[in-house]
C-alpha cells in the first residue's frame, strides 16, 4: 500500500545531507522546501515539484533498482525513512 510508504520533503534531505552524499528514500520525495546541495537521491517515486526542483539544483535522481546495480554493496549511502 502506498499509504505506508515514507514521504520525505526536500528540506529534510537538505538538512541531513552534505555535498556529494547518496541518499535512499524508501518511498516518495516531495517538493516542499529546496535543495542547496548537489546530492544523489534514490527513491521509489518523485513528485512533479520535487523533480523540477531537483533538476534546478542539478541533483541526480535515480531509482532504487538503478542504485543497486551501480552500488551493490551500498557503500556510502544514507537511508531516510
PDB file as gemmi writes it, atoms N, CA and C in Angstrom:
CRYST1    1.000    1.000    1.000  90.00  90.00  90.00 P 1                      
ATOM      1  N   UNK A   1       0.833  -1.177   0.000  1.00  0.00           N  
ATOM      2  CA  UNK A   1       0.000   0.000   0.000  1.00  0.00           C  
ATOM      3  C   UNK A   1       0.882   1.245   0.000  1.00  0.00           C  
ATOM      4  N   UNK A   2       0.534   2.222  -0.809  1.00  0.00           N  
ATOM      5  CA  UNK A   2       1.325   3.454  -0.860  1.00  0.00           C  
ATOM      6  C   UNK A   2       1.116   4.314   0.372  1.00  0.00           C  
ATOM      7  N   UNK A   3       0.067   4.073   1.132  1.00  0.00           N  
ATOM      8  CA  UNK A   3      -0.148   4.846   2.357  1.00  0.00           C  
ATOM      9  C   UNK A   3       0.916   4.559   3.406  1.00  0.00           C  
ATOM     10  N   UNK A   4       1.570   3.444   3.310  1.00  0.00           N  
ATOM     11  CA  UNK A   4       2.591   3.078   4.291  1.00  0.00           C  
ATOM     12  C   UNK A   4       4.004   3.443   3.841  1.00  0.00           C  
ATOM     13  N   UNK A   5       4.141   3.998   2.646  1.00  0.00           N  
ATOM     14  CA  UNK A   5       5.455   4.390   2.157  1.00  0.00           C  
ATOM     15  C   UNK A   5       5.864   5.718   2.785  1.00  0.00           C  
ATOM     16  N   UNK A   6       7.156   5.871   2.955  1.00  0.00           N  
ATOM     17  CA  UNK A   6       7.682   7.107   3.517  1.00  0.00           C  
ATOM     18  C   UNK A   6       7.521   8.251   2.529  1.00  0.00           C  
ATOM     19  N   UNK A   7       7.361   9.449   3.064  1.00  0.00           N  
ATOM     20  CA  UNK A   7       7.324  10.660   2.265  1.00  0.00           C  
ATOM     21  C   UNK A   7       8.323  11.628   2.882  1.00  0.00           C  
ATOM     22  N   UNK A   8       9.292  12.052   2.091  1.00  0.00           N  
ATOM     23  CA  UNK A   8      10.351  12.918   2.591  1.00  0.00           C  
ATOM     24  C   UNK A   8      10.389  14.183   1.744  1.00  0.00           C  
ATOM     25  N   UNK A   9      10.418  15.337   2.398  1.00  0.00           N  
ATOM     26  CA  UNK A   9      10.487  16.614   1.705  1.00  0.00           C  
ATOM     27  C   UNK A   9      11.934  16.996   1.401  1.00  0.00           C  
ATOM     28  N   UNK A  10      12.103  17.864   0.418  1.00  0.00           N  
ATOM     29  CA  UNK A  10      13.441  18.307   0.030  1.00  0.00           C  
ATOM     30  C   UNK A  10      14.156  19.028   1.163  1.00  0.00           C  
ATOM     31  N   UNK A  11      13.432  19.794   1.978  1.00  0.00           N  
ATOM     32  CA  UNK A  11      14.098  20.495   3.065  1.00  0.00           C  
ATOM     33  C   UNK A  11      14.690  19.530   4.092  1.00  0.00           C  
ATOM     34  N   UNK A  12      14.060  18.378   4.290  1.00  0.00           N  
ATOM     35  CA  UNK A  12      14.620  17.357   5.191  1.00  0.00           C  
ATOM     36  C   UNK A  12      15.892  16.768   4.600  1.00  0.00           C  
ATOM     37  N   UNK A  13      15.871  16.479   3.301  1.00  0.00           N  
ATOM     38  CA  UNK A  13      17.061  15.944   2.643  1.00  0.00           C  
ATOM     39  C   UNK A  13      18.198  16.959   2.708  1.00  0.00           C  
ATOM     40  N   UNK A  14      17.879  18.233   2.489  1.00  0.00           N  
ATOM     41  CA  UNK A  14      18.888  19.283   2.534  1.00  0.00           C  
ATOM     42  C   UNK A  14      19.502  19.400   3.929  1.00  0.00           C  
ATOM     43  N   UNK A  15      18.684  19.237   4.967  1.00  0.00           N  
ATOM     44  CA  UNK A  15      19.148  19.382   6.349  1.00  0.00           C  
ATOM     45  C   UNK A  15      20.073  18.247   6.790  1.00  0.00           C  
ATOM     46  N   UNK A  16      19.839  17.018   6.326  1.00  0.00           N  
ATOM     47  CA  UNK A  16      20.598  15.865   6.832  1.00  0.00           C  
ATOM     48  C   UNK A  16      21.737  15.410   5.917  1.00  0.00           C  
ATOM     49  N   UNK A  17      21.939  16.090   4.797  1.00  0.00           N  
ATOM     50  CA  UNK A  17      22.994  15.673   3.874  1.00  0.00           C  
ATOM     51  C   UNK A  17      24.061  16.740   3.726  1.00  0.00           C  
ATOM     52  N   UNK A  18      25.173  16.323   3.143  1.00  0.00           N  
ATOM     53  CA  UNK A  18      26.211  17.266   2.755  1.00  0.00           C  
ATOM     54  C   UNK A  18      26.507  17.044   1.273  1.00  0.00           C  
ATOM     55  N   UNK A  19      27.242  17.927   0.685  1.00  0.00           N  
ATOM     56  CA  UNK A  19      27.556  17.877  -0.744  1.00  0.00           C  
ATOM     57  C   UNK A  19      28.134  16.515  -1.129  1.00  0.00           C  
ATOM     58  N   UNK A  20      27.570  15.910  -2.175  1.00  0.00           N  
ATOM     59  CA  UNK A  20      28.086  14.652  -2.699  1.00  0.00           C  
ATOM     60  C   UNK A  20      27.532  13.393  -2.060  1.00  0.00           C  
ATOM     61  N   UNK A  21      26.644  13.515  -1.078  1.00  0.00           N  
ATOM     62  CA  UNK A  21      26.057  12.335  -0.428  1.00  0.00           C  
ATOM     63  C   UNK A  21      25.118  11.591  -1.370  1.00  0.00           C  
ATOM     64  N   UNK A  22      24.929  10.310  -1.075  1.00  0.00           N  
ATOM     65  CA  UNK A  22      23.922   9.497  -1.751  1.00  0.00           C  
ATOM     66  C   UNK A  22      22.872   9.133  -0.712  1.00  0.00           C  
ATOM     67  N   UNK A  23      21.611   9.415  -1.028  1.00  0.00           N  
ATOM     68  CA  UNK A  23      20.506   9.211  -0.099  1.00  0.00           C  
ATOM     69  C   UNK A  23      19.493   8.270  -0.731  1.00  0.00           C  
ATOM     70  N   UNK A  24      19.004   7.312   0.057  1.00  0.00           N  
ATOM     71  CA  UNK A  24      17.937   6.422  -0.394  1.00  0.00           C  
ATOM     72  C   UNK A  24      16.684   6.749   0.408  1.00  0.00           C  
ATOM     73  N   UNK A  25      15.604   7.027  -0.302  1.00  0.00           N  
ATOM     74  CA  UNK A  25      14.308   7.283   0.317  1.00  0.00           C  
ATOM     75  C   UNK A  25      13.422   6.096  -0.034  1.00  0.00           C  
ATOM     76  N   UNK A  26      12.915   5.430   0.984  1.00  0.00           N  
ATOM     77  CA  UNK A  26      12.122   4.217   0.772  1.00  0.00           C  
ATOM     78  C   UNK A  26      10.662   4.553   0.509  1.00  0.00           C  
ATOM     79  N   UNK A  27      10.426   5.556  -0.286  1.00  0.00           N  
ATOM     80  CA  UNK A  27       9.077   5.991  -0.618  1.00  0.00           C  
ATOM     81  C   UNK A  27       9.132   7.085  -1.651  1.00  0.00           C  
ATOM     82  N   UNK A  28       8.464   8.210  -1.348  1.00  0.00           N  
ATOM     83  CA  UNK A  28       8.321   9.296  -2.314  1.00  0.00           C  
ATOM     84  C   UNK A  28       9.035  10.555  -1.824  1.00  0.00           C  
ATOM     85  N   UNK A  29       9.704  11.240  -2.741  1.00  0.00           N  
ATOM     86  CA  UNK A  29      10.330  12.525  -2.450  1.00  0.00           C  
ATOM     87  C   UNK A  29       9.338  13.614  -2.851  1.00  0.00           C  
ATOM     88  N   UNK A  30       9.027  14.496  -1.893  1.00  0.00           N  
ATOM     89  CA  UNK A  30       8.080  15.578  -2.122  1.00  0.00           C  
ATOM     90  C   UNK A  30       8.814  16.902  -2.293  1.00  0.00           C  
ATOM     91  N   UNK A  31       8.187  17.879  -2.924  1.00  0.00           N  
ATOM     92  CA  UNK A  31       8.855  19.117  -3.303  1.00  0.00           C  
ATOM     93  C   UNK A  31       8.810  20.253  -2.308  1.00  0.00           C  
ATOM     94  N   UNK A  32       8.429  20.033  -1.068  1.00  0.00           N  
ATOM     95  CA  UNK A  32       8.385  21.126  -0.096  1.00  0.00           C  
ATOM     96  C   UNK A  32       9.805  21.514   0.316  1.00  0.00           C  
ATOM     97  N   UNK A  33      10.109  22.786   0.234  1.00  0.00           N  
ATOM     98  CA  UNK A  33      11.449  23.266   0.568  1.00  0.00           C  
ATOM     99  C   UNK A  33      12.309  23.349  -0.675  1.00  0.00           C  
ATOM    100  N   UNK A  34      13.607  23.441  -0.461  1.00  0.00           N  
ATOM    101  CA  UNK A  34      14.537  23.486  -1.589  1.00  0.00           C  
ATOM    102  C   UNK A  34      15.800  22.719  -1.238  1.00  0.00           C  
ATOM    103  N   UNK A  35      16.580  22.411  -2.237  1.00  0.00           N  
ATOM    104  CA  UNK A  35      17.825  21.675  -2.068  1.00  0.00           C  
ATOM    105  C   UNK A  35      18.967  22.582  -2.483  1.00  0.00           C  
ATOM    106  N   UNK A  36      19.910  22.805  -1.577  1.00  0.00           N  
ATOM    107  CA  UNK A  36      21.010  23.725  -1.860  1.00  0.00           C  
ATOM    108  C   UNK A  36      22.314  22.997  -2.168  1.00  0.00           C  
ATOM    109  N   UNK A  37      22.284  21.671  -2.189  1.00  0.00           N  
ATOM    110  CA  UNK A  37      23.497  20.878  -2.406  1.00  0.00           C  
ATOM    111  C   UNK A  37      23.299  19.940  -3.582  1.00  0.00           C  
ATOM    112  N   UNK A  38      24.397  19.553  -4.186  1.00  0.00           N  
ATOM    113  CA  UNK A  38      24.333  18.558  -5.254  1.00  0.00           C  
ATOM    114  C   UNK A  38      24.489  17.184  -4.612  1.00  0.00           C  
ATOM    115  N   UNK A  39      23.392  16.420  -4.588  1.00  0.00           N  
ATOM    116  CA  UNK A  39      23.388  15.089  -3.987  1.00  0.00           C  
ATOM    117  C   UNK A  39      22.764  14.104  -4.974  1.00  0.00           C  
ATOM    118  N   UNK A  40      22.938  12.835  -4.687  1.00  0.00           N  
ATOM    119  CA  UNK A  40      22.334  11.760  -5.484  1.00  0.00           C  
ATOM    120  C   UNK A  40      21.200  11.192  -4.651  1.00  0.00           C  
ATOM    121  N   UNK A  41      19.972  11.212  -5.202  1.00  0.00           N  
ATOM    122  CA  UNK A  41      18.802  10.752  -4.468  1.00  0.00           C  
ATOM    123  C   UNK A  41      18.205   9.547  -5.185  1.00  0.00           C  
ATOM    124  N   UNK A  42      18.046   8.468  -4.437  1.00  0.00           N  
ATOM    125  CA  UNK A  42      17.444   7.240  -4.949  1.00  0.00           C  
ATOM    126  C   UNK A  42      16.105   7.071  -4.232  1.00  0.00           C  
ATOM    127  N   UNK A  43      15.037   6.903  -4.991  1.00  0.00           N  
ATOM    128  CA  UNK A  43      13.716   6.783  -4.378  1.00  0.00           C  
ATOM    129  C   UNK A  43      12.802   5.944  -5.255  1.00  0.00           C  
ATOM    130  N   UNK A  44      11.691   5.529  -4.657  1.00  0.00           N  
ATOM    131  CA  UNK A  44      10.676   4.803  -5.424  1.00  0.00           C  
ATOM    132  C   UNK A  44       9.930   5.755  -6.347  1.00  0.00           C  
ATOM    133  N   UNK A  45       9.629   6.973  -5.862  1.00  0.00           N  
ATOM    134  CA  UNK A  45       8.864   7.951  -6.638  1.00  0.00           C  
ATOM    135  C   UNK A  45       9.352   9.360  -6.327  1.00  0.00           C  
ATOM    136  N   UNK A  46       9.152  10.265  -7.283  1.00  0.00           N  
ATOM    137  CA  UNK A  46       9.440  11.684  -7.117  1.00  0.00           C  
ATOM    138  C   UNK A  46       8.193  12.462  -7.531  1.00  0.00           C  
ATOM    139  N   UNK A  47       7.755  13.421  -6.720  1.00  0.00           N  
ATOM    140  CA  UNK A  47       6.625  14.256  -7.123  1.00  0.00           C  
ATOM    141  C   UNK A  47       7.081  15.176  -8.251  1.00  0.00           C  
ATOM    142  N   UNK A  48       6.128  15.731  -8.972  1.00  0.00           N  
ATOM    143  CA  UNK A  48       6.455  16.616 -10.097  1.00  0.00           C  
ATOM    144  C   UNK A  48       7.224  17.847  -9.630  1.00  0.00           C  
ATOM    145  N   UNK A  49       6.810  18.425  -8.497  1.00  0.00           N  
ATOM    146  CA  UNK A  49       7.507  19.619  -7.998  1.00  0.00           C  
ATOM    147  C   UNK A  49       8.912  19.276  -7.503  1.00  0.00           C  
ATOM    148  N   UNK A  50       9.078  18.116  -6.886  1.00  0.00           N  
ATOM    149  CA  UNK A  50      10.410  17.696  -6.444  1.00  0.00           C  
ATOM    150  C   UNK A  50      11.305  17.449  -7.649  1.00  0.00           C  
ATOM    151  N   UNK A  51      10.768  16.833  -8.679  1.00  0.00           N  
ATOM    152  CA  UNK A  51      11.528  16.555  -9.889  1.00  0.00           C  
ATOM    153  C   UNK A  51      12.052  17.865 -10.497  1.00  0.00           C  
ATOM    154  N   UNK A  52      11.193  18.868 -10.573  1.00  0.00           N  
ATOM    155  CA  UNK A  52      11.569  20.171 -11.126  1.00  0.00           C  
ATOM    156  C   UNK A  52      12.663  20.834 -10.282  1.00  0.00           C  
ATOM    157  N   UNK A  53      12.483  20.842  -8.956  1.00  0.00           N  
ATOM    158  CA  UNK A  53      13.453  21.486  -8.069  1.00  0.00           C  
ATOM    159  C   UNK A  53      14.786  20.743  -8.062  1.00  0.00           C  
ATOM    160  N   UNK A  54      14.756  19.426  -8.165  1.00  0.00           N  
ATOM    161  CA  UNK A  54      15.997  18.655  -8.191  1.00  0.00           C  
ATOM    162  C   UNK A  54      16.766  18.902  -9.482  1.00  0.00           C  
ATOM    163  N   UNK A  55      16.063  19.068 -10.583  1.00  0.00           N  
ATOM    164  CA  UNK A  55      16.730  19.415 -11.844  1.00  0.00           C  
ATOM    165  C   UNK A  55      17.397  20.777 -11.744  1.00  0.00           C  
ATOM    166  N   UNK A  56      16.704  21.744 -11.122  1.00  0.00           N  
ATOM    167  CA  UNK A  56      17.261  23.078 -10.944  1.00  0.00           C  
ATOM    168  C   UNK A  56      18.507  23.048 -10.063  1.00  0.00           C  
ATOM    169  N   UNK A  57      18.524  22.177  -9.049  1.00  0.00           N  
ATOM    170  CA  UNK A  57      19.660  22.062  -8.140  1.00  0.00           C  
ATOM    171  C   UNK A  57      20.763  21.180  -8.715  1.00  0.00           C  
ATOM    172  N   UNK A  58      20.518  20.613  -9.905  1.00  0.00           N  
ATOM    173  CA  UNK A  58      21.465  19.706 -10.557  1.00  0.00           C  
ATOM    174  C   UNK A  58      21.779  18.480  -9.707  1.00  0.00           C  
ATOM    175  N   UNK A  59      20.767  18.033  -8.955  1.00  0.00           N  
ATOM    176  CA  UNK A  59      20.902  16.806  -8.175  1.00  0.00           C  
ATOM    177  C   UNK A  59      20.594  15.627  -9.094  1.00  0.00           C  
ATOM    178  N   UNK A  60      21.158  14.490  -8.748  1.00  0.00           N  
ATOM    179  CA  UNK A  60      20.947  13.290  -9.556  1.00  0.00           C  
ATOM    180  C   UNK A  60      19.804  12.480  -8.964  1.00  0.00           C  
ATOM    181  N   UNK A  61      18.834  12.099  -9.816  1.00  0.00           N  
ATOM    182  CA  UNK A  61      17.691  11.308  -9.388  1.00  0.00           C  
ATOM    183  C   UNK A  61      17.753   9.941 -10.058  1.00  0.00           C  
ATOM    184  N   UNK A  62      17.729   8.884  -9.252  1.00  0.00           N  
ATOM    185  CA  UNK A  62      17.755   7.533  -9.797  1.00  0.00           C  
ATOM    186  C   UNK A  62      16.773   6.655  -9.027  1.00  0.00           C  
ATOM    187  N   UNK A  63      16.395   5.564  -9.649  1.00  0.00           N  
ATOM    188  CA  UNK A  63      15.534   4.610  -8.954  1.00  0.00           C  
ATOM    189  C   UNK A  63      16.400   3.758  -8.020  1.00  0.00           C  
ATOM    190  N   UNK A  64      15.760   3.128  -7.082  1.00  0.00           N  
ATOM    191  CA  UNK A  64      16.492   2.270  -6.144  1.00  0.00           C  
ATOM    192  C   UNK A  64      17.104   1.090  -6.886  1.00  0.00           C  
ATOM    193  N   UNK A  65      16.407   0.568  -7.886  1.00  0.00           N  
ATOM    194  CA  UNK A  65      16.930  -0.553  -8.675  1.00  0.00           C  
ATOM    195  C   UNK A  65      18.221  -0.161  -9.397  1.00  0.00           C  
ATOM    196  N   UNK A  66      18.277   1.047  -9.946  1.00  0.00           N  
ATOM    197  CA  UNK A  66      19.496   1.520 -10.612  1.00  0.00           C  
ATOM    198  C   UNK A  66      20.653   1.647  -9.629  1.00  0.00           C  
ATOM    199  N   UNK A  67      20.354   2.120  -8.424  1.00  0.00           N  
ATOM    200  CA  UNK A  67      21.403   2.276  -7.416  1.00  0.00           C  
ATOM    201  C   UNK A  67      21.951   0.922  -6.991  1.00  0.00           C  
ATOM    202  N   UNK A  68      21.108  -0.078  -6.901  1.00  0.00           N  
ATOM    203  CA  UNK A  68      21.568  -1.425  -6.536  1.00  0.00           C  
ATOM    204  C   UNK A  68      22.528  -1.954  -7.595  1.00  0.00           C  
ATOM    205  N   UNK A  69      22.235  -1.708  -8.862  1.00  0.00           N  
ATOM    206  CA  UNK A  69      23.139  -2.129  -9.937  1.00  0.00           C  
ATOM    207  C   UNK A  69      24.448  -1.347  -9.895  1.00  0.00           C  
ATOM    208  N   UNK A  70      24.361  -0.071  -9.606  1.00  0.00           N  
ATOM    209  CA  UNK A  70      25.534   0.811  -9.585  1.00  0.00           C  
ATOM    210  C   UNK A  70      26.396   0.582  -8.347  1.00  0.00           C  
ATOM    211  N   UNK A  71      25.773   0.317  -7.193  1.00  0.00           N  
ATOM    212  CA  UNK A  71      26.470   0.206  -5.919  1.00  0.00           C  
ATOM    213  C   UNK A  71      25.895  -0.979  -5.128  1.00  0.00           C  
ATOM    214  N   UNK A  72      26.194  -2.219  -5.513  1.00  0.00           N  
ATOM    215  CA  UNK A  72      25.564  -3.385  -4.870  1.00  0.00           C  
ATOM    216  C   UNK A  72      25.912  -3.569  -3.402  1.00  0.00           C  
ATOM    217  N   UNK A  73      27.028  -3.029  -2.940  1.00  0.00           N  
ATOM    218  CA  UNK A  73      27.389  -3.164  -1.531  1.00  0.00           C  
ATOM    219  C   UNK A  73      26.887  -2.006  -0.681  1.00  0.00           C  
ATOM    220  N   UNK A  74      26.222  -1.047  -1.298  1.00  0.00           N  
ATOM    221  CA  UNK A  74      25.623   0.105  -0.619  1.00  0.00           C  
ATOM    222  C   UNK A  74      26.639   0.921   0.163  1.00  0.00           C  
ATOM    223  N   UNK A  75      27.790   1.113  -0.413  1.00  0.00           N  
ATOM    224  CA  UNK A  75      28.831   1.914   0.246  1.00  0.00           C  
ATOM    225  C   UNK A  75      28.472   3.389   0.221  1.00  0.00           C  
ATOM    226  N   UNK A  76      28.553   4.053   1.374  1.00  0.00           N  
ATOM    227  CA  UNK A  76      28.365   5.485   1.473  1.00  0.00           C  
ATOM    228  C   UNK A  76      26.935   5.959   1.291  1.00  0.00           C  
ATOM    229  N   UNK A  77      25.964   5.135   1.618  1.00  0.00           N  
ATOM    230  CA  UNK A  77      24.558   5.511   1.423  1.00  0.00           C  
ATOM    231  C   UNK A  77      23.920   5.853   2.759  1.00  0.00           C  
ATOM    232  N   UNK A  78      23.117   6.926   2.743  1.00  0.00           N  
ATOM    233  CA  UNK A  78      22.281   7.276   3.897  1.00  0.00           C  
ATOM    234  C   UNK A  78      20.860   6.883   3.550  1.00  0.00           C  
ATOM    235  N   UNK A  79      20.173   6.218   4.468  1.00  0.00           N  
ATOM    236  CA  UNK A  79      18.792   5.799   4.240  1.00  0.00           C  
ATOM    237  C   UNK A  79      17.877   6.683   5.076  1.00  0.00           C  
ATOM    238  N   UNK A  80      16.912   7.307   4.408  1.00  0.00           N  
ATOM    239  CA  UNK A  80      15.917   8.114   5.101  1.00  0.00           C  
ATOM    240  C   UNK A  80      14.596   7.375   5.080  1.00  0.00           C  
ATOM    241  N   UNK A  81      13.922   7.318   6.219  1.00  0.00           N  
ATOM    242  CA  UNK A  81      12.654   6.580   6.278  1.00  0.00           C  
ATOM    243  C   UNK A  81      11.548   7.246   5.495  1.00  0.00           C  
TER     244      UNK A  81                                                      
END                                                                             
